[in-house]
Amino acid sequence: MQKKLREGHVLLLSLFCLSSLAFSWSQDNLFNQAKNYEGSSDLVDLQYHMGPVLASPVNLYIIWYGRWNQNHQATIRDFIYSLSYSSPYPSVADWWRTVRLYTDQTGSNVTGNIVLSGEFSDSRYSHGGYLSRLAMQSIIKSAVNAHPRPLPLNPHNGLYLVLTSGDVQVQDFCRAVCGFHYFTFPTIVGVTVPYAWVGYSGTQCPGMCAYPFAWPKYSGKPPPSTNGGNNIMRAPNGDPGVDGMISVLAHELAEVSSNPLINAWYAGDDPTSPSEIADLCLGVYGTGGGGGFVGKVYKDYWGDGYNVNGVKGRRFLLQWVWNPVKRRCFGPNAID
């Protein structure tokens, strides 16, 4: 009886955490009241709470939920590969070096070895076209129990990504969240493993979750350009939804690696509502970023915006994360 009560209490607390840990592009946070932490170390009290980080080499498993464009899948895979493979500076792997500065109580750093170890396609929408946040865990359960080719259930160094296609609606998606991370409950999946969810926003809310490649409707018309068009930044891989999704995915990977069980690195006294290492740099992509300005980033001949290079000549625009040594938001494209 006591065990059941404890499990019930943990479930209720976890559901509340899920509501509080989500990555949010809100109007107040991103445009009106965003604080530029890039040069403001006195505003941040990031602390270590003695929990683990993902220090061992990570086996990453992707669950493609819904019907996916193959070109979009290839772009996301190349981003994953870029985390561990060298590319021209500044690279995705250089960006990940800031995440690697975070350690556990043994002094072990977040791993730099992230291997895409398996993929599963759930094109039949096994849990429907509208998903609650908790449903992500059931999707993982279905993938690891599928026949005849299930994903491995890896409680030792597995990390699971649930990526939903543009026709899938998710609780709070486009209203309060673009992605979130958490860990599975043994009562659902059988073991505790970290996971993250990110949705493709290109058809639902690009202005919310694919900024700065799309403009939020509530912010009025985008700023005009000198040629009579507008100054919306072009997506480096040709699709605002997938390029925006990759920045959100980078955000979540940084946080799940430094705070996988919600008891490691975060700011604030309340673990049910922490500010994690990417939350502290929301909307900052380059030097001087914050308050709706992405900062100084690169643009190619066609006006595609990016700040890091990846494998196969790819380019990506990734949000900066908090650097615990410099005590400010930082990325490899910083000019100071």
N, C-alpha and C positions, 0 to 999 in steps of 0.2 A: 504493500500500500504506500509506504513512504517513497519507494522507488518510483511508483507511478505518479505520485504527486510531484516529485522532483522533476521527472521528465515533462510533466505538464507545465511546470513553472518555467523550465528551460525553453520549451516550445513557445510559450507566450512571450518571454523575454526576447527570444530570437526573432519572432515575427515583428516585434517592435523595432529591433535592431535593423531588420531588413528595410523597414520604412524610413529609417534615419540615415542609413549608410549610403544611400544612392547618390550617384553623381548627378548634379542638377545644373542645367543652364537656365536659371531663372532671370527674369528681367532685372530684378534688384541686384542680384549677384554679379551679373555680367555687364550690364550697361550703366545703371544709375548709381549704384553704391559699391561697386567693386573696389576693393583695396589693392593697391599695387604693392605687393609684398616683395617685389624684386629687389628693392633696396631698403627694406624696413625690417630688420631683424628684431627690433624691440617689440614688434607687435605679435610675435609668434613664440609660443611656449610649447614646442614639440618635445615630447618626452617618450622614453622607452619604458614599457610596462611589464617587462620580463618575459614576454611570450616569445614564441619562435618566429623566425623569418624563413623564407624558402632558401635555405643555404645549400642543400643538395642539388645536383643536376635535376632539372625539371623535365618530366615527360608530359608534354602538352597534348591534350586530346580535344578535338573540335567536333561539336555536334551541330551540323547544319540543319536547322529546323525550318521546314517550309521548302519552297521552290527557289533555288538560287541561280543567279546568272553566273556562268562559268568564269567570265572575265573578272567579276567581282571576287569570286573565290580565289582566283589566281593572284589578285592584288593583295588580298589578306594573307595568303600563304607567304608571299614574298616579304611582307612586313615581318611575319613571324621568323622567317629564315634570317632576316636582317638583324635581329636582336643578338645573334651569336656569331655572325660571319662579318668579316671586315669589308668595308666599302670605303670609297673616297671620303676624306674628312670634309665637313662634319657628318658623321654617319649615325644610323640608328643605334649601332653598338656603342658609339661614343655617348649618345644620349642615355643609354642604359647604365653607363658607368656611374652616373649620379645615384641611381637606384642601388647600385652595388655598394655604396658607402654605408648602407644600413646593416647593422650587425645584431646578432643575438647575444645572450648573456655569456656565451663561450667565446665571443669575439669573432665568430664565423660570419662572413659577409653574405649578402644575397648573391645567389649564383649568377654567373654569366653564361651558363650552359643551359639553354632552353631548346629542347628538341621536339619538333612536331612528330609525335609518335603514333598517331592514329586519328582517323576521321570517320564520322558516321553521318549518313544522310537520312534524315527523318522527313522525307518529302511527302509522306502521307498524313502529316499533321496529326500524329498519334494522340495528342492531347488537345486537339481542337485549334481553332483560329484565334481564340482569346485566351490568354494565359495569365494566371496570377503569378506573383513573384515566387511563391512557394512551389508552383508547378515546375519550375526549372529543375528542382531536385527529382521530381518524378520523371522528367525527360531524361535526366542522367541515368536514373534507374532503368528506364526502358532501353537505353542505348547499351548499357553493360549487360543486360539480360537478353538482348536481341538474338534471333536465330536466322541465319547460320553464322553470321560474322559479327559478334558483339565487340564493343570496345572493352579493353582490359579494365578491371576495377583495381586501381593502383593506389592503395592507402599510404604508400611509402614516399613516393615522390611524384604523384600524379596531380595534374592541374587540369580542370575541365572548363571548356568554353562553350557556352550555349549561344549561338548566333542565330537570330530570328530574321526571316526574310521580310520584305517590305509589306506583304499582305497580312502579317501576323500582328495582332494587337496584344499589347502587354500592359498589365496593370500599371498605371501612372506614366507609361511611356508617352513622351511628347508633352506631358503636362508638368511632371515633376522630375522625371529621370530620363537619362539616355543610356544608362548602364549601371550595374551594381556588382559587387562581389560579396561572397559570404562563404560558409562551409556547410557541407551536407550533414543531415541528422542521421545517425545510425538507424533510427526507427523507420526511415524512408529508404535510404540507399543501402544501409547495412554497415557502412563505415563513415568516418569523418574524413572528407577530402575538400580542399578549397576549390571554389569554382567562381566563374564570372559570367555574366550575361551582358550582351550588347545587341541592340536592335538596329536594323537598317532603316534609316530615317528618310531616305530619298523621296519616298512617295507619301510619307505621313507628315513629317515636320522638319524639313531640311533647315528652316530658319532657326529652329530650336537646337537641333542636335548635329547639324552640319555647318554651323558657323565656324569660320568666316567665309565659307563657300556659298552660303545662302544668307538672305537677310530676314530677320524676324519680322513677321507681319505687324506686330504691335509697335515697332520702332519707326513706322512711317516709311517713306521712300528711301532707298539707299542713296548714299552720296553720289552726286553726278561726277562723271569723268570729263576730261577735256575734249574728248571726241564725240560727246553727245550721248554716250551710253551711261553706264554706271560703274562704280568702283568696286563691285563685288569681286573678290579674289577668285581666280580660276583654280579649279581642282587639279593637282599635279598628275593624277591618274585618270582624269577625264570624267569623273562622276562625283558630284558633291556628296551624295549619300555615302558611298563607300570610303571616300577620303575623310569625311567627317567621322565615320564609324571607326576608322583606324586611329584617329586621335583619341576617341573615347576608349577604345580598346587599350591603347598605350597607357592611358590614365588608370584604367582598372588593373592592368597587369602590374604597374608600379605599386599600387596599393595592396593588391592581394599578395605580392611578394614580400612586402615590408610589414604587413599586418594580416596574415592569413587567418588567424583565429580571433581577430579583433581584440587582442591583448598584447600587442607589440608596440609599434610606432604610431602615435597620433597625438594631436594637441587637444586640450580640453580635459575637464575632470569627469565627464560623463561618457563612459564607453558605449552607451546606446546612441550617442550623437557626436562621434568624434570628427575632427578635421584631420584628414590623412594627408600624406605627402604630396598628392596631386591636387587635393581640394584647396590647399594653400596657394596654389598658382593658377587657379581657374582663369582661363582666357589669356594667359601669358604665353607667347610663342617666341618672343625675342626681346632684346634689350629695349627698355622703356615701355614694355607692355603693361596693360592694366586699364581698368575703367572703360572697356570697350575697344581699346587700341591693342592690336595683337602684338605690337612691338616690331622691331626691325627684322624682317625676314627677306629671303631671296626671292627673286622672280626671274623666270626664264624668258626667252624671246617672245613667247606667246602670252606672257602675263600669268603663268601658273605660279602660285605661291608655294614655297616649301622652306624648310629649315634644316632638313637632314637628307642624306643620301642612303639608299638601300641597295640590295643585291639586284643584279640584272639591269642596272641603270635606273632603277626606280628612285623616285623622290617622294618624300612625305612631309607633311606639316604636323609636328607633334607638340602637344602642350608641354611646357617646362614643368619640372617638379622641384620640390624644396631640397636644397643642398645643405646637409647638416654641418658641413665644414665651413662653407662660405656664409651660412645662415641667411640665405636668400634664395629666391627662385633662380634656376640656372639651367642652361642648355648649351650644347657645344657650339651653337652659332652666336653665343654672346660676344659682344665686341668690346667689353670692358673687363 
